[in-house]
């Protein structure tokens, strides 16, 4: 059964408009890489008071999300986003969130 996951990322101050602009023009090859990895229904929300980005996505039982960082599209996207987000080494800082409540 598909699983919904959530995580938090950190946007650099003053970068909300640029972050949105880049995602409004998400590369087709990045969308394809996400779909091939079993990802669907992906949304990102901004808390403007903290610059925290809150994301949710649905991943298939047989997802290969752990392989996404190895794809050319993902590597290039992360390089492209480095100036607008908090990074740890070569990847964005991501904090996994635990589910606490769901009302279907």
N, CA, C and O atoms as a GROMACS GRO file, in nm:
protein
  416
    1UNK      N    1   0.084  -0.118   0.000
    1UNK     CA    2   0.000   0.000   0.000
    1UNK      C    3   0.089   0.125   0.000
    1UNK      O    4   0.185   0.132   0.077
    2UNK      N    5   0.060   0.222  -0.083
    2UNK     CA    6   0.142   0.344  -0.087
    2UNK      C    7   0.150   0.410   0.050
    2UNK      O    8   0.059   0.398   0.132
    3UNK      N    9   0.259   0.479   0.073
    3UNK     CA   10   0.285   0.543   0.202
    3UNK      C   11   0.302   0.693   0.182
    3UNK      O   12   0.372   0.736   0.091
    4UNK      N   13   0.238   0.773   0.268
    4UNK     CA   14   0.259   0.918   0.267
    4UNK      C   15   0.369   0.948   0.368
    4UNK      O   16   0.365   0.902   0.481
    5UNK      N   17   0.467   1.027   0.325
    5UNK     CA   18   0.575   1.068   0.414
    5UNK      C   19   0.580   1.221   0.416
    5UNK      O   20   0.536   1.287   0.322
    6UNK      N   21   0.636   1.275   0.524
    6UNK     CA   22   0.649   1.420   0.540
    6UNK      C   23   0.789   1.452   0.590
    6UNK      O   24   0.850   1.374   0.662
    7UNK      N   25   0.836   1.568   0.550
    7UNK     CA   26   0.967   1.612   0.597
    7UNK      C   27   0.973   1.764   0.592
    7UNK      O   28   0.891   1.830   0.529
    8UNK      N   29   1.074   1.817   0.663
    8UNK     CA   30   1.095   1.961   0.671
    8UNK      C   31   1.231   1.995   0.614
    8UNK      O   32   1.329   1.923   0.632
    9UNK      N   33   1.236   2.108   0.545
    9UNK     CA   34   1.361   2.162   0.492
    9UNK      C   35   1.369   2.308   0.535
    9UNK      O   36   1.271   2.362   0.586
   10UNK      N   37   1.482   2.371   0.516
   10UNK     CA   38   1.502   2.510   0.559
   10UNK      C   39   1.536   2.598   0.440
   10UNK      O   40   1.634   2.577   0.370
   11UNK      N   41   1.452   2.699   0.420
   11UNK     CA   42   1.473   2.795   0.313
   11UNK      C   43   1.558   2.910   0.366
   11UNK      O   44   1.537   2.955   0.478
   12UNK      N   45   1.652   2.956   0.287
   12UNK     CA   46   1.731   3.072   0.327
   12UNK      C   47   1.642   3.196   0.328
   12UNK      O   48   1.553   3.210   0.244
   13UNK      N   49   1.665   3.285   0.423
   13UNK     CA   50   1.585   3.408   0.435
   13UNK      C   51   1.586   3.486   0.304
   13UNK      O   52   1.690   3.499   0.238
   14UNK      N   53   1.470   3.538   0.269
   14UNK     CA   54   1.458   3.620   0.149
   14UNK      C   55   1.452   3.544   0.018
   14UNK      O   56   1.455   3.606  -0.088
   15UNK      N   57   1.442   3.412   0.023
   15UNK     CA   58   1.448   3.331  -0.098
   15UNK      C   59   1.314   3.269  -0.138
   15UNK      O   60   1.311   3.187  -0.230
   16UNK      N   61   1.204   3.305  -0.072
   16UNK     CA   62   1.076   3.242  -0.100
   16UNK      C   63   1.032   3.260  -0.245
   16UNK      O   64   0.992   3.162  -0.309
   17UNK      N   65   1.040   3.379  -0.297
   17UNK     CA   66   0.996   3.404  -0.436
   17UNK      C   67   1.080   3.324  -0.535
   17UNK      O   68   1.028   3.268  -0.631
   18UNK      N   69   1.210   3.320  -0.512
   18UNK     CA   70   1.299   3.246  -0.603
   18UNK      C   71   1.273   3.096  -0.594
   18UNK      O   72   1.271   3.026  -0.696
   19UNK      N   73   1.253   3.045  -0.472
   19UNK     CA   74   1.224   2.903  -0.453
   19UNK      C   75   1.096   2.866  -0.529
   19UNK      O   76   1.093   2.765  -0.600
   20UNK      N   77   0.992   2.948  -0.514
   20UNK     CA   78   0.866   2.920  -0.584
   20UNK      C   79   0.885   2.928  -0.735
   20UNK      O   80   0.834   2.843  -0.808
   21UNK      N   81   0.957   3.029  -0.782
   21UNK     CA   82   0.981   3.044  -0.927
   21UNK      C   83   1.048   2.918  -0.983
   21UNK      O   84   1.009   2.869  -1.089
   22UNK      N   85   1.148   2.869  -0.913
   22UNK     CA   86   1.219   2.751  -0.963
   22UNK      C   87   1.128   2.629  -0.963
   22UNK      O   88   1.135   2.548  -1.056
   23UNK      N   89   1.045   2.613  -0.863
   23UNK     CA   90   0.956   2.498  -0.860
   23UNK      C   91   0.840   2.513  -0.958
   23UNK      O   92   0.786   2.413  -1.005
   24UNK      N   93   0.800   2.636  -0.988
   24UNK     CA   94   0.699   2.657  -1.092
   24UNK      C   95   0.751   2.614  -1.228
   24UNK      O   96   0.674   2.588  -1.320
   25UNK      N   97   0.883   2.606  -1.240
   25UNK     CA   98   0.949   2.565  -1.365
   25UNK      C   99   1.031   2.438  -1.345
   25UNK      O  100   1.138   2.422  -1.404
   26UNK      N  101   0.979   2.348  -1.262
   26UNK     CA  102   1.050   2.222  -1.234
   26UNK      C  103   1.082   2.150  -1.364
   26UNK      O  104   0.997   2.134  -1.451
   27UNK      N  105   1.206   2.107  -1.376
   27UNK     CA  106   1.252   2.042  -1.499
   27UNK      C  107   1.175   1.913  -1.525
   27UNK      O  108   1.151   1.836  -1.432
   28UNK      N  109   1.135   1.889  -1.648
   28UNK     CA  110   1.065   1.764  -1.683
   28UNK      C  111   1.146   1.640  -1.645
   28UNK      O  112   1.088   1.539  -1.606
   29UNK      N  113   1.278   1.646  -1.657
   29UNK     CA  114   1.360   1.529  -1.623
   29UNK      C  115   1.360   1.502  -1.472
   29UNK      O  116   1.377   1.388  -1.430
   30UNK      N  117   1.340   1.607  -1.391
   30UNK     CA  118   1.330   1.586  -1.247
   30UNK      C  119   1.195   1.524  -1.213
   30UNK      O  120   1.188   1.434  -1.129
   31UNK      N  121   1.088   1.570  -1.277
   31UNK     CA  122   0.957   1.509  -1.259
   31UNK      C  123   0.962   1.362  -1.298
   31UNK      O  124   0.908   1.277  -1.228
   32UNK      N  125   1.025   1.333  -1.410
   32UNK     CA  126   1.037   1.194  -1.457
   32UNK      C  127   1.115   1.109  -1.357
   32UNK      O  128   1.076   0.996  -1.329
   33UNK      N  129   1.224   1.162  -1.304
   33UNK     CA  130   1.304   1.087  -1.205
   33UNK      C  131   1.222   1.057  -1.080
   33UNK      O  132   1.230   0.947  -1.026
   34UNK      N  133   1.143   1.154  -1.034
   34UNK     CA  134   1.058   1.133  -0.917
   34UNK      C  135   0.953   1.026  -0.946
   34UNK      O  136   0.931   0.936  -0.864
   35UNK      N  137   0.888   1.035  -1.060
   35UNK     CA  138   0.788   0.934  -1.096
   35UNK      C  139   0.849   0.795  -1.107
   35UNK      O  140   0.791   0.697  -1.060
   36UNK      N  141   0.966   0.786  -1.170
   36UNK     CA  142   1.033   0.656  -1.183
   36UNK      C  143   1.070   0.598  -1.047
   36UNK      O  144   1.075   0.476  -1.030
   37UNK      N  145   1.095   0.685  -0.950
   37UNK     CA  146   1.129   0.640  -0.814
   37UNK      C  147   1.006   0.603  -0.734
   37UNK      O  148   1.018   0.560  -0.619
   38UNK      N  149   0.887   0.618  -0.793
   38UNK     CA  150   0.764   0.581  -0.724
   38UNK      C  151   0.701   0.692  -0.643
   38UNK      O  152   0.620   0.666  -0.555
   39UNK      N  153   0.737   0.817  -0.673
   39UNK     CA  154   0.687   0.933  -0.599
   39UNK      C  155   0.569   0.995  -0.674
   39UNK      O  156   0.573   1.013  -0.795
   40UNK      N  157   0.464   1.028  -0.598
   40UNK     CA  158   0.349   1.100  -0.655
   40UNK      C  159   0.293   1.193  -0.548
   40UNK      O  160   0.334   1.190  -0.432
   41UNK      N  161   0.200   1.274  -0.588
   41UNK     CA  162   0.128   1.364  -0.496
   41UNK      C  163   0.225   1.436  -0.402
   41UNK      O  164   0.214   1.424  -0.280
   42UNK      N  165   0.319   1.509  -0.460
   42UNK     CA  166   0.426   1.576  -0.386
   42UNK      C  167   0.388   1.724  -0.371
   42UNK      O  168   0.365   1.793  -0.470
   43UNK      N  169   0.383   1.771  -0.247
   43UNK     CA  170   0.351   1.911  -0.219
   43UNK      C  171   0.453   1.968  -0.121
   43UNK      O  172   0.501   1.898  -0.032
   44UNK      N  173   0.485   2.096  -0.139
   44UNK     CA  174   0.575   2.166  -0.047
   44UNK      C  175   0.506   2.294  -0.004
   44UNK      O  176   0.452   2.368  -0.087
   45UNK      N  177   0.509   2.321   0.126
   45UNK     CA  178   0.446   2.438   0.185
   45UNK      C  179   0.551   2.518   0.259
   45UNK      O  180   0.648   2.462   0.310
   46UNK      N  181   0.532   2.650   0.266
   46UNK     CA  182   0.625   2.738   0.335
   46UNK      C  183   0.560   2.798   0.460
   46UNK      O  184   0.447   2.846   0.455
   47UNK      N  185   0.633   2.793   0.572
   47UNK     CA  186   0.596   2.869   0.691
   47UNK      C  187   0.679   2.997   0.685
   47UNK      O  188   0.798   2.994   0.716
   48UNK      N  189   0.620   3.111   0.645
   48UNK     CA  190   0.698   3.233   0.626
   48UNK      C  191   0.756   3.290   0.754
   48UNK      O  192   0.848   3.372   0.748
   49UNK      N  193   0.705   3.250   0.870
   49UNK     CA  194   0.760   3.301   0.996
   49UNK      C  195   0.893   3.235   1.030
   49UNK      O  196   0.977   3.296   1.097
   50UNK      N  197   0.913   3.112   0.986
   50UNK     CA  198   1.036   3.038   1.022
   50UNK      C  199   1.123   3.005   0.902
   50UNK      O  200   1.237   2.961   0.919
   51UNK      N  201   1.072   3.025   0.780
   51UNK     CA  202   1.138   2.982   0.657
   51UNK      C  203   1.152   2.831   0.648
   51UNK      O  204   1.237   2.780   0.576
   52UNK      N  205   1.067   2.759   0.722
   52UNK     CA  206   1.065   2.613   0.711
   52UNK      C  207   0.976   2.574   0.593
   52UNK      O  208   0.868   2.629   0.574
   53UNK      N  209   1.024   2.479   0.517
   53UNK     CA  210   0.947   2.418   0.410
   53UNK      C  211   0.895   2.285   0.461
   53UNK      O  212   0.972   2.204   0.513
   54UNK      N  213   0.767   2.262   0.447
   54UNK     CA  214   0.705   2.138   0.492
   54UNK      C  215   0.660   2.064   0.366
   54UNK      O  216   0.584   2.118   0.286
   55UNK      N  217   0.706   1.941   0.349
   55UNK     CA  218   0.674   1.865   0.228
   55UNK      C  219   0.606   1.734   0.262
   55UNK      O  220   0.636   1.670   0.364
   56UNK      N  221   0.514   1.695   0.176
   56UNK     CA  222   0.454   1.562   0.185
   56UNK      C  223   0.456   1.501   0.045
   56UNK      O  224   0.450   1.571  -0.056
   57UNK      N  225   0.466   1.370   0.043
   57UNK     CA  226   0.460   1.298  -0.084
   57UNK      C  227   0.408   1.159  -0.057
   57UNK      O  228   0.411   1.110   0.055
   58UNK      N  229   0.363   1.097  -0.163
   58UNK     CA  230   0.320   0.957  -0.155
   58UNK      C  231   0.422   0.876  -0.233
   58UNK      O  232   0.461   0.913  -0.344
   59UNK      N  233   0.465   0.765  -0.173
   59UNK     CA  234   0.560   0.679  -0.243
   59UNK      C  235   0.504   0.538  -0.251
   59UNK      O  236   0.441   0.488  -0.157
   60UNK      N  237   0.529   0.474  -0.363
   60UNK     CA  238   0.481   0.338  -0.388
   60UNK      C  239   0.553   0.240  -0.297
   60UNK      O  240   0.661   0.268  -0.245
   61UNK      N  241   0.491   0.124  -0.279
   61UNK     CA  242   0.554   0.018  -0.199
   61UNK      C  243   0.693  -0.016  -0.250
   61UNK      O  244   0.785  -0.041  -0.171
   62UNK      N  245   0.708  -0.018  -0.379
   62UNK     CA  246   0.835  -0.056  -0.440
   62UNK      C  247   0.918   0.067  -0.481
   62UNK      O  248   0.991   0.063  -0.579
   63UNK      N  249   0.904   0.176  -0.404
   63UNK     CA  250   0.974   0.301  -0.438
   63UNK      C  251   1.126   0.280  -0.435
   63UNK      O  252   1.178   0.190  -0.369
   64UNK      N  253   1.192   0.367  -0.507
   64UNK     CA  254   1.339   0.367  -0.509
   64UNK      C  255   1.392   0.506  -0.475
   64UNK      O  256   1.489   0.554  -0.534
   65UNK      N  257   1.326   0.571  -0.380
   65UNK     CA  258   1.367   0.706  -0.342
   65UNK      C  259   1.513   0.713  -0.298
   65UNK      O  260   1.580   0.814  -0.319
   66UNK      N  261   1.562   0.607  -0.237
   66UNK     CA  262   1.700   0.607  -0.191
   66UNK      C  263   1.799   0.613  -0.307
   66UNK      O  264   1.916   0.645  -0.287
   67UNK      N  265   1.753   0.583  -0.428
   67UNK     CA  266   1.838   0.589  -0.547
   67UNK      C  267   1.832   0.725  -0.617
   67UNK      O  268   1.915   0.753  -0.704
   68UNK      N  269   1.735   0.808  -0.581
   68UNK     CA  270   1.721   0.940  -0.645
   68UNK      C  271   1.849   1.023  -0.642
   68UNK      O  272   1.883   1.083  -0.744
   69UNK      N  273   1.922   1.030  -0.528
   69UNK     CA  274   2.043   1.111  -0.527
   69UNK      C  275   2.149   1.068  -0.629
   69UNK      O  276   2.240   1.144  -0.660
   70UNK      N  277   2.136   0.947  -0.681
   70UNK     CA  278   2.232   0.897  -0.779
   70UNK      C  279   2.198   0.938  -0.922
   70UNK      O  280   2.279   0.921  -1.013
   71UNK      N  281   2.077   0.992  -0.942
   71UNK     CA  282   2.037   1.030  -1.078
   71UNK      C  283   2.097   1.165  -1.116
   71UNK      O  284   2.118   1.251  -1.031
   72UNK      N  285   2.125   1.180  -1.244
   72UNK     CA  286   2.180   1.305  -1.294
   72UNK      C  287   2.083   1.421  -1.268
   72UNK      O  288   2.125   1.529  -1.227
   73UNK      N  289   1.955   1.399  -1.292
   73UNK     CA  290   1.856   1.506  -1.274
   73UNK      C  291   1.855   1.554  -1.129
   73UNK      O  292   1.852   1.675  -1.104
   74UNK      N  293   1.856   1.463  -1.035
   74UNK     CA  294   1.853   1.501  -0.894
   74UNK      C  295   1.980   1.574  -0.853
   74UNK      O  296   1.974   1.675  -0.782
   75UNK      N  297   2.095   1.525  -0.896
   75UNK     CA  298   2.222   1.591  -0.863
   75UNK      C  299   2.223   1.734  -0.916
   75UNK      O  300   2.262   1.826  -0.845
   76UNK      N  301   2.180   1.753  -1.041
   76UNK     CA  302   2.177   1.887  -1.100
   76UNK      C  303   2.076   1.977  -1.028
   76UNK      O  304   2.102   2.095  -1.007
   77UNK      N  305   1.959   1.919  -0.990
   77UNK     CA  306   1.859   1.998  -0.918
   77UNK      C  307   1.913   2.045  -0.784
   77UNK      O  308   1.898   2.162  -0.746
   78UNK      N  309   1.977   1.954  -0.711
   78UNK     CA  310   2.035   1.993  -0.582
   78UNK      C  311   2.141   2.102  -0.601
   78UNK      O  312   2.147   2.196  -0.522
   79UNK      N  313   2.224   2.091  -0.702
   79UNK     CA  314   2.323   2.195  -0.730
   79UNK      C  315   2.255   2.328  -0.759
   79UNK      O  316   2.300   2.434  -0.714
   80UNK      N  317   2.145   2.323  -0.834
   80UNK     CA  318   2.069   2.441  -0.873
   80UNK      C  319   2.004   2.508  -0.752
   80UNK      O  320   1.991   2.631  -0.749
   81UNK      N  321   1.964   2.430  -0.652
   81UNK     CA  322   1.891   2.483  -0.537
   81UNK      C  323   1.982   2.524  -0.421
   81UNK      O  324   1.934   2.582  -0.324
   82UNK      N  325   2.109   2.495  -0.430
   82UNK     CA  326   2.203   2.516  -0.319
   82UNK      C  327   2.201   2.659  -0.265
   82UNK      O  328   2.218   2.678  -0.144
   83UNK      N  329   2.182   2.759  -0.348
   83UNK     CA  330   2.191   2.898  -0.303
   83UNK      C  331   2.064   2.948  -0.232
   83UNK      O  332   2.067   3.057  -0.174
   84UNK      N  333   1.956   2.873  -0.236
   84UNK     CA  334   1.832   2.921  -0.174
   84UNK      C  335   1.789   2.840  -0.052
   84UNK      O  336   1.692   2.876   0.015
   85UNK      N  337   1.860   2.731  -0.021
   85UNK     CA  338   1.822   2.642   0.089
   85UNK      C  339   1.942   2.609   0.177
   85UNK      O  340   2.057   2.624   0.137
   86UNK      N  341   1.912   2.563   0.298
   86UNK     CA  342   2.017   2.515   0.388
   86UNK      C  343   2.065   2.378   0.339
   86UNK      O  344   1.984   2.291   0.307
   87UNK      N  345   2.196   2.361   0.332
   87UNK     CA  346   2.256   2.236   0.285
   87UNK      C  347   2.349   2.180   0.391
   87UNK      O  348   2.406   2.253   0.471
   88UNK      N  349   2.363   2.048   0.390
   88UNK     CA  350   2.459   1.977   0.471
   88UNK      C  351   2.546   1.900   0.374
   88UNK      O  352   2.506   1.795   0.324
   89UNK      N  353   2.664   1.951   0.347
   89UNK     CA  354   2.748   1.888   0.246
   89UNK      C  355   2.690   1.912   0.107
   89UNK      O  356   2.675   2.027   0.065
   90UNK      N  357   2.659   1.805   0.037
   90UNK     CA  358   2.612   1.817  -0.100
   90UNK      C  359   2.462   1.801  -0.117
   90UNK      O  360   2.412   1.789  -0.229
   91UNK      N  361   2.388   1.800  -0.005
   91UNK     CA  362   2.242   1.780  -0.015
   91UNK      C  363   2.167   1.871   0.081
   91UNK      O  364   2.223   1.914   0.182
   92UNK      N  365   2.041   1.900   0.050
   92UNK     CA  366   1.961   1.985   0.140
   92UNK      C  367   1.945   1.920   0.277
   92UNK      O  368   1.941   1.798   0.290
   93UNK      N  369   1.935   2.004   0.379
   93UNK     CA  370   1.905   1.956   0.513
   93UNK      C  371   1.759   1.911   0.513
   93UNK      O  372   1.669   1.990   0.481
   94UNK      N  373   1.735   1.786   0.548
   94UNK     CA  374   1.600   1.729   0.552
   94UNK      C  375   1.578   1.665   0.689
   94UNK      O  376   1.659   1.585   0.736
   95UNK      N  377   1.467   1.703   0.752
   95UNK     CA  378   1.429   1.645   0.881
   95UNK      C  379   1.302   1.565   0.858
   95UNK      O  380   1.199   1.622   0.823
   96UNK      N  381   1.309   1.434   0.876
   96UNK     CA  382   1.191   1.350   0.863
   96UNK      C  383   1.093   1.382   0.974
   96UNK      O  384   1.133   1.404   1.088
   97UNK      N  385   0.965   1.384   0.941
   97UNK     CA  386   0.861   1.412   1.039
   97UNK      C  387   0.780   1.286   1.066
   97UNK      O  388   0.757   1.205   0.976
   98UNK      N  389   0.737   1.270   1.191
   98UNK     CA  390   0.659   1.152   1.230
   98UNK      C  391   0.511   1.182   1.219
   98UNK      O  392   0.466   1.290   1.257
   99UNK      N  393   0.435   1.087   1.167
   99UNK     CA  394   0.289   1.107   1.163
   99UNK      C  395   0.232   1.105   1.304
   99UNK      O  396   0.270   1.023   1.386
  100UNK      N  397   0.140   1.196   1.330
  100UNK     CA  398   0.077   1.205   1.461
  100UNK      C  399  -0.076   1.194   1.452
  100UNK      O  400  -0.140   1.151   1.547
  101UNK      N  401  -0.133   1.231   1.337
  101UNK     CA  402  -0.278   1.225   1.321
  101UNK      C  403  -0.310   1.229   1.172
  101UNK      O  404  -0.245   1.300   1.095
  102UNK      N  405  -0.409   1.151   1.134
  102UNK     CA  406  -0.458   1.152   0.996
  102UNK      C  407  -0.608   1.126   0.998
  102UNK      O  408  -0.654   1.030   1.060
  103UNK      N  409  -0.681   1.211   0.932
  103UNK     CA  410  -0.825   1.189   0.919
  103UNK      C  411  -0.855   1.163   0.771
  103UNK      O  412  -0.854   1.257   0.691
  104UNK      N  413  -0.883   1.039   0.734
  104UNK     CA  414  -0.909   1.010   0.592
  104UNK      C  415  -1.042   1.068   0.545
  104UNK      O  416  -1.079   1.052   0.429
   0.00000   0.00000   0.00000
